[in-house]
Amino acid sequence: MRTRDRKPWGCGMQPPPWPALDPGIARVVQILWQRGVETTESCEGGPGHAFAQPTVRFCGEAHAGYHAVAVALAAGLCVDELRRCWSVTDGELLGPYWELTFGTQEA
């Protein structure tokens, strides 16, 4: 499928199957989904992984990042950074999407 034919990062997805997630990020993803944060990608981070640290990407409007941080902090998770990101694929911008990173003790 060509990049421009893909649907945008979007809401309306189903929660991922918990066993299919990296073990070090599954609890974080489950907490976020249970509280209305619709994740689209996650990784426990570290050598051999897509991200250097535990990371969750999710969809949502401008306020969604604030909600996700509030959910994570209320659950006692060690939030490191919240980012609003665009990626460049095949010379085209994709996004924006949200990215939430966590301290390594989450992994």
N, C-alpha and C positions, 0 to 999 in steps of 0.2 A: 504494500500500500504506500503510495507517495505521501510525503509529509503534508502537503496541502489538502489531501483527501481525508486526513485523520480528523476525527471530532476533537474539539478543543478539550483541554483538561476540564472535565465537567462533573457536575453533580449528578445524582441519580444513579450512582454505581451501587453495587452490593458490597457489603463488608467482605474482606478477603477471608479465605479459609485459614483459620489461625495456625494449624500445623504447617502450612506452606510458607509462613513468614520466617525470617531469621529468628532464631530463639531469643537472641538478645534484644530484640525490638518488639516482639509479639505482644508483651504485656502493655507497652506504651500504646501501640496501635489499637489494642482492644479497649483500653481506657478512653482513648480519643473517640473511637466509633460509638461507644456506649453513651457518650455525652455530646453527640451530634457533630463531631469533626470528621468529615468524610475524606479519609486519606486516599491518595492515589499511588503512592510509592513509599517504600520504607527500606532501611538497611541498618544493620547493627553496627556497621562501620569497622574500620581496622584494615590491616594488611589483607589483600586479596578481595576486598569488598569495593563496592561502587563509591562509597564515601569514607572519608577518614574517621569520622565520628558518627555515633548513632544519629540518624536523620529520618525525618518523616516529611513527605510532601503531601499537600492537601489542597483542595479547591475551595473557592469562596470569594466573596466580594471583599471590599475594603475593610470591613469590620471583622472578618473571619479570623484574621491573625490574632487579634486581641482576645477573641473568644477562646481560641486554641491555647494561648498562653495561660489564660485564667484557668481553664480546665486542667492543664498540665500541672500548674503550681498548686491548685487545690487538691490534686491527687498526690502531691508530694514528690513529683518528678523533678529532676535536676535540669531545668531548662537552661541552655547555654545561649542560643541566638534564635531570633525570628527574622526571616528574610522574605522579601517580595522579589521574585526572580522571573527572568525571561531567559530562555535558552535559544541558541541559534542552531538550527538544523537545516541542512541543504540551503544555507544562505537566507533562511527566513526566521523571523522571530516567532517563538512559541511562548504563550503565556498571556498574562502573568499567572504565576502560581505561588503558593506559599511554601516555605521550607522552615521547619522547626528542628533545631539541633539540640542534643542533650549531652550532659556530662557522661564520661565513659562508664560510670557506675551503673548506668541504665542498661548497658550491654552485657 
